[in-house]
Amino acid sequence: MHDRDINAALNLKAYYYKGNKN
């Protein structure tokens, strides 16, 4: 995995988590 892929996955998880929290 490339750093870009890892960052993208982390950003997606963070966005998804924040979306579910509200």
mmCIF file of the C-alpha atoms, coordinates in Angstrom:
data_MODEL
# 
_entry.id   MODEL 
# 
loop_
_atom_site.group_PDB 
_atom_site.id 
_atom_site.type_symbol 
_atom_site.label_atom_id 
_atom_site.label_alt_id 
_atom_site.label_comp_id 
_atom_site.label_asym_id 
_atom_site.label_entity_id 
_atom_site.label_seq_id 
_atom_site.pdbx_PDB_ins_code 
_atom_site.Cartn_x 
_atom_site.Cartn_y 
_atom_site.Cartn_z 
_atom_site.occupancy 
_atom_site.B_iso_or_equiv 
_atom_site.pdbx_formal_charge 
_atom_site.auth_seq_id 
_atom_site.auth_comp_id 
_atom_site.auth_asym_id 
_atom_site.auth_atom_id 
_atom_site.pdbx_PDB_model_num 
ATOM 1  C CA . MET A 1 1  ? 0.000   0.000  0.000  1.00 0.00 ? 1  MET A CA 1 
ATOM 2  C CA . HIS A 1 2  ? 1.140   3.504  -0.763 1.00 0.00 ? 2  HIS A CA 1 
ATOM 3  C CA . ASP A 1 3  ? 1.027   6.358  1.735  1.00 0.00 ? 3  ASP A CA 1 
ATOM 4  C CA . ARG A 1 4  ? -1.617  8.038  -0.425 1.00 0.00 ? 4  ARG A CA 1 
ATOM 5  C CA . ASP A 1 5  ? -3.862  4.993  -0.171 1.00 0.00 ? 5  ASP A CA 1 
ATOM 6  C CA . ILE A 1 6  ? -3.394  4.828  3.597  1.00 0.00 ? 6  ILE A CA 1 
ATOM 7  C CA . ASN A 1 7  ? -4.161  8.523  4.012  1.00 0.00 ? 7  ASN A CA 1 
ATOM 8  C CA . ALA A 1 8  ? -7.229  8.218  1.808  1.00 0.00 ? 8  ALA A CA 1 
ATOM 9  C CA . ALA A 1 9  ? -8.503  5.271  3.848  1.00 0.00 ? 9  ALA A CA 1 
ATOM 10 C CA . LEU A 1 10 ? -7.919  7.109  7.124  1.00 0.00 ? 10 LEU A CA 1 
ATOM 11 C CA . ASN A 1 11 ? -9.696  10.207 5.828  1.00 0.00 ? 11 ASN A CA 1 
ATOM 12 C CA . LEU A 1 12 ? -12.638 8.103  4.669  1.00 0.00 ? 12 LEU A CA 1 
ATOM 13 C CA . LYS A 1 13 ? -12.875 6.338  8.026  1.00 0.00 ? 13 LYS A CA 1 
ATOM 14 C CA . ALA A 1 14 ? -12.689 9.634  9.915  1.00 0.00 ? 14 ALA A CA 1 
ATOM 15 C CA . TYR A 1 15 ? -15.366 11.189 7.696  1.00 0.00 ? 15 TYR A CA 1 
ATOM 16 C CA . TYR A 1 16 ? -17.592 8.125  8.009  1.00 0.00 ? 16 TYR A CA 1 
ATOM 17 C CA . TYR A 1 17 ? -17.129 7.988  11.773 1.00 0.00 ? 17 TYR A CA 1 
ATOM 18 C CA . LYS A 1 18 ? -17.947 11.681 12.194 1.00 0.00 ? 18 LYS A CA 1 
ATOM 19 C CA . GLY A 1 19 ? -20.987 11.274 9.957  1.00 0.00 ? 19 GLY A CA 1 
ATOM 20 C CA . ASN A 1 20 ? -22.292 8.372  12.021 1.00 0.00 ? 20 ASN A CA 1 
ATOM 21 C CA . LYS A 1 21 ? -21.595 10.099 15.330 1.00 0.00 ? 21 LYS A CA 1 
ATOM 22 C CA . ASN A 1 22 ? -24.059 12.909 14.625 1.00 0.00 ? 22 ASN A CA 1 
# 
